[in-house]
Amino acid sequence: MDDELLLTAEVSAALAENRPVVALESSIVAQGLPEPDNLRVGQAMQDAVRQNGAIPAMTAVLDGRLRVGLGADDMARLAAAADGRKCGARDLGPAMALGLPGATTVSATVRIAAAAGISVFGTGGIGGVHRMIAGRAAMGRVDASADLLAMSLAPVAVVSSGAKSLLDLPTTLETLEALGVPVLGYRCDRFPAFYTADSDLSVSYRFDDPALLAEALRAHWSLAGAGGALVCNPPPADLAMTPDAVEVLVQDATAAAAAAGVSGGALTPFILSHMRRASGGQTLRVNAALAIANAALAAQLAVCLKE
């Protein structure tokens, strides 16, 4: 894997000197947010990491290599690539072999971070188990994100605002439990649901101090075979939406997806785009703010892990 990894000089030096580094995904730039918010938020996430004492390492596939650390030109290239791919963990090898530009999702970023020796990753929200909608339910199909398995396999702490409200959150949490992934709340007792702070579901444990949270992660990783952990950071209180308002948007978007026959990897982008339009841009504003806040917390945690 080392031959396929291309680290920037800054990231390479930070890792060699045992300084804190935070992985970031690039899918938020290429697919997650519309222009011009995508590049603005991508840069703001990197700035937030630096402002909190760590080095940002956004990941991607470019020119047949796994990139660890992206500049503004690299992000712009990903955002504009007509042949760009949204890469989960399983897509990394094919994208590299074909020379395709690839923006990394949670599962891909976790794999790359682990290969590079980065133990903290900041993102917006993880994928999970989708709700059963018309068509899939009749065929007995379950749509589960690769993010869940990836987190169970690699010793990386994923800092996110829980999972997106469009998912089957109880089943997502049950799956994380079955996979041995701790769900740790940062200053929250309830599992956040991306746009809203409270899903009415409990996290495994609450931590109010980043240093104690870091100690819990060290203890987790000291056990043989331990994988990753999910660190839940609720969306900023001044922008978070109410659960009822989000549920109305989700139901409407899910019905539209079923009517359009959308499934698989296209489902989440379709639903998020539908919700963005229906909310008059409010979901976009929450998404941007929580992604930046999670990058900041991930940097604080990375710093504590080095102390």
HELIX and SHEET records of a PDB file:
HELIX    1   1 ALA A    9  ALA A   16  1                                   8    
HELIX    2   2 SER A   27  SER A   27  1                                   1    
HELIX    3   3 ILE A   28  GLY A   32  3                                   5    
HELIX    4   4 ASP A   37  GLN A   51  1                                  15    
HELIX    5   5 ALA A   72  ALA A   80  1                                   9    
HELIX    6   6 ALA A   89  ASP A   91  5                                   3    
HELIX    7   7 LEU A   92  LEU A   98  1                                   7    
HELIX    8   8 VAL A  106  ALA A  116  1                                  11    
HELIX    9   9 ARG A  136  MET A  139  1                                   4    
HELIX   10  10 ALA A  146  LEU A  153  1                                   8    
HELIX   11  11 LEU A  169  ALA A  178  1                                  10    
HELIX   12  12 PRO A  210  TRP A  221  1                                  12    
HELIX   13  13 PRO A  243  ALA A  260  1                                  18    
HELIX   14  14 GLY A  264  ALA A  266  5                                   3    
HELIX   15  15 LEU A  267  ALA A  278  1                                  12    
HELIX   16  16 GLN A  282  LEU A  305  1                                  24    
SHEET    1   A 9 LEU A   5  LEU A   7  0                                        
SHEET    2   A 9 ARG A  65  VAL A  68  1                                        
SHEET    3   A 9 ILE A  55  LEU A  62 -1                                        
SHEET    4   A 9 VAL A  21  LEU A  24  1                                        
SHEET    5   A 9 VAL A 120  GLY A 122  1                                        
SHEET    6   A 9 ALA A 157  SER A 160  1                                        
SHEET    7   A 9 ALA A 229  CYS A 232  1                                        
SHEET    8   A 9 VAL A 183  TYR A 186  1                                        
SHEET    9   A 9 TYR A 205  PHE A 207  1                                        
SHEET    1   B 5 LEU A   5  LEU A   7  0                                        
SHEET    2   B 5 ARG A  65  VAL A  68  1                                        
SHEET    3   B 5 ILE A  55  LEU A  62 -1                                        
SHEET    4   B 5 GLY A 102  THR A 104 -1                                        
SHEET    5   B 5 ARG A  85  CYS A  87  1                                        
END                                                                             
